């Protein structure tokens, strides 16, 4: 079975007829006629959305706002492609959850990285008391941890770091305003990362984020060592 026999105009037309979401999004994207909408759906269904392609799409972005827009735009296109591919039989269930799980991993990784660097410019780099650089470990729980995300799944996250200590000035970040504890640094980072993924802006949101599975639930710290 070839692409042409699966992603036919007729099959993609039925997708449009039965998906108001696709209709709205494609109209926003400028594909306002059925012909343009069908062509765009076919293009998105065939688009390279491998994890390497995802990384390449975001690797050069250094500003939080630019990354937020890029992630939301990519997600919109990814969802449209998945709908077209799944509804026509072009892709199967395992491909759907693989793509969504890969996108969650990439989105979280790059969002943490960009916001951590922005904070490091102000407060320095988190280090242990013995001077070892610390990093944030984001643990995916539930469907995220099991790599079983579907197009409507939220992501259950836990934020952890290695050791307590304080931020320090480094050669890469020499002009810090003041130093803070690692706990405060990572709490600030978490409170940037969550809305950067969760809040709807422009093309939508990236993923809804649920933090209630962290130790002690909503009563526990948002990031812990």
N, C-alpha and C positions, 0 to 999 in steps of 0.2 A: 504494500500500500504506500503510495507516494504522497508528498505534501499536497499536490494538486488535487488528489482524489479525496482528501480529508478536509482541507481548508478551502472548500469551494465557496463561491459567492452565495450559493443557496444555504449552505450550512452556517456560514458566518452571518448571513441575513437573519436566520432564525435566532442566533445568539442575540443580535440587536433587538429583535422583536420582543424577546423575553427578558431583557435586562435593561431596566431603566437606568441603572448605574452606568452601564456602558454607554448608553445614549447620551447621558449628561456629560460624562467625562470626555467623550470624543467630540461633542459639540464645543466644550470649553477649549479643547486642543485645536479647534479649527476644522475638524472633519465633520462639517455640518450636513453634508448630503449622504444618502445611503452608499453611494459609490465610494466616496472618500472614507467613510466610516469603515466599510468592509475592507478597503485596502490597508487602512491603518491597523485594524485588528489583525489582519494577516501578518503585517510587518512585525507587530509586537509579539505575536505567537511564535514567530521564527527568530526573534532577537536572541543573541547570545547573552544568557543570564547565568553563565557559570560563575563559580565563586571567584575565579581569576578576573573575569570581566567586571564583577561587582567591585573588587578591590581596585581595579584600574580606574573605575569611574570616580572613586573618592580619594585616591592616594595623594593627589596633588592639592587637595583643598585644605587650607590652614585656618580659615575663619569660621567660627561657630555658625553664624547666620547663613553663610554660603553653603556650609555642609547641611544644615537643616533643610534648606530649599532643595538641594540636590537629592537628599535621601527621600524627601516626600515626593518629588517628581519621579524618581526611580521606582518607588513603591507603587505609585499610580500606574505606571507603565507595566510593571511586573504583574500587578493584579489583573489588568486588562488582558495581557498576554496569557495568563493562567486561565482566565475564564474562557477565552476563545479556544485555547488548546484543550482544556478539559472537556468542554461541552461538545467539541467535535471529535474527540478521541485522539487528538494529536499527541497529547501527553496523558500519563496515567496518574493515579493517586500518589504513588511513591515519588514521582517527579514533582508533584505539587508540594508535598511536605518537605522534600529536599530543598527546593528553591526557597521556600519561605523560611526554613530553618537556617540555611546559608545566609540569607539576607539579614536575619536577626543577628547572627554572629558578627557579620561585617558591620552592620549599622551600630551595634553596641560598641564594638572595638574602636571604630573611627570616631564616634561621638565622645567616648571616654578620652581618647588620645587628644583630640582637639581642645576639649575643655580643660583637661589636665595641664596642657601647655599654657593655656590662657591664664590659669590660676598660678602656675609656677612663675610667670612673669611678674606677678604681684607679690607672691609670698615665698618664692623659692621652692626647692625640691624636698619632698618628705624624705627623712632619713631616720634610721634607728639611732639609738643612743651611741652605738659604736661607729656610726658614720656610714652605714650601708644604705644605699638608695632603696626606697620602698616603692611598691607599685600597687595599683588597685586590681584585685581579682574579682571579676563579676561571674557569679555562679548562676546558671540557668536552671530553674526547677520546672517540674511538671512537663508539659509538652515541649517547652523550650529545651530543657535538659535532655529529653528523650528524642529530640530532633523530629518531632511530630507536629510541627506548627501547620495550621491551615490558614486560609486567607482571612479568617475572622478571629484567630487566636490572639489573646494577650500574651505577654511574656512575664513570667514570675522570676524576679531577680533577687539575689543577695549580694551585697557589696562587702568585701573583706579586704583587709590589708595585713601585711606581715607583722610589723612590730610598732609599738608606740615610740614616740620621739618628737622631733620638731623639724620644721622645714629649715633649709639652709640656702644661702646664696651659693651659686655655682658659676663657673666660667660661662656657661650657656645662658644663665639668668643672673646677671650681676647687679641689676638695679631694682632689687626687691624693696617694697615699701616697709614691710615688717615681717617677722617670722611668726608662725603659728604652730600649734600642735598638729601632729599627723591626724589626730581625730577630727579636729576642726577642718583641716584641709580636705579630708575625704568626705566629710559631711557636706561641705560646700560643693565639692565635685558632684556628689550624688544629687544634690538639689539643683544642679545645672543639667545633669545628664537626663534625669527623669522627664522634665518638661520638654527638653530638646527632642525626645523621642515620642512623648505622649500627647503633647498639646497640638490640636488641629490648627494649622496655619496654611494659607495658600492652597496647594493641592491636597491637603488633608493632614493626617498624622503618619508617623512611621510605624510605631507599635504602641498599643496601650500597655502601660507598665503597672504591674501589681507587686507591691513590696510586702504584702502581708505574710508571706512564708518565711521571712527572716526570723532569727531567734527572738522569741518573746513577741512576735507579731508587731502590731502597731505600737505597742508599748516599748519595744526595743529600739536601740540606736539604729539610725539609717545605714551606718557603716561601722564595722567592728573589726578589731584585730584578732 
